[in-house]
């Protein structure tokens, strides 16, 4: 098994002003860590910019035009948290296109079975017609639609472990069943969406699963969810491809988050997803970087993920005990799940 990595210094060209927490230093820290000794082996995959017709899989022509109009301008405010710089449009196209190119590489069966796109700007908050929460184009949603339209896939699982709910990804597929969206996130928290009752509508009812959690959750809590919710769901849904919005703002050192996940937790979650992909998805697994604002947390988390993707690590041992509070929170999710899926 070979692991692909997307990394390119052009992703540093998007900036949102001095002092903004989503800044090029995030990727610089990750890229620096990849140059150290004892980094798991990987194949560097070339990025490509997405075409506007590919961005239009998810975003409206008017919104694409709005973002295009920022090219070359010093700064344009797209929403209270999200602004552009002269090369932001170009960089956002490259971020989205990187996922499409990587998905194609995995689908080609050329020896790359899993990959991690270390790109920015992130994407999972971006809605059809607006930027949100540091996100310009919804990279993961565009990749899912690309897999459906180009490769004819009918069942894609999107797992979002970022600390914030991926409202944009949820809304892109809320009325459909060809994408099963599963989000674990802190609540109440930005953007205020992602409650238990948001399960999809019409044909998509039951194909959106939200796990809102109070702060303070640790490795054991996340591993329990992956083993007792995500894996059983996959065994029923049988996804043909697994996409992951990998946010490292659940790391215990993150300045924005309130979770307590360690590098061992990231490794364990990835290990479970690898096994799930091996059993149901022909090993097809593609992660993309979303949030994460502790440089140490980004480095530790990404390296722990890569170790698992490269097949170098056994599953980290994580204590399985859940607190009474966590069990109570998850009971509401299990109750809703039982309406749609035969989860034990």
Buried (B, 14 or more C-beta within 10 A) or exposed (E): EBBBBBBBEBBBBBBBEEEEBBBBBBBBBBBEBBEEEEBBEBEEBEBBBBEBEBBBBBBBEEBBEBBBEBBEEEEBEBBEBBBBBBBBBBBBBBBBBBBBBBBBBBBEEEEBBBBBBBBBBBBBBBBBEBBBBBBBBBBBBBBBBBBBEBBEBEBBBBBBBBBBBBBBBBBBBBBBBBBBBBBBBBBEBBBEBBEBEBBBEEEBBBBBBBBBBBEEBBBBBBBBBBBBBBBBBBBEBEBBBBBBBBBBBBBBBBEBBBBBBBBBBBBBBBBBBBBBBBEBBBBBBBBBBBBBBBBBBBBBBBBBBBBBBBBEBEBBEBEEEBEEEBEEBBEBBBEBBEEBBEBE
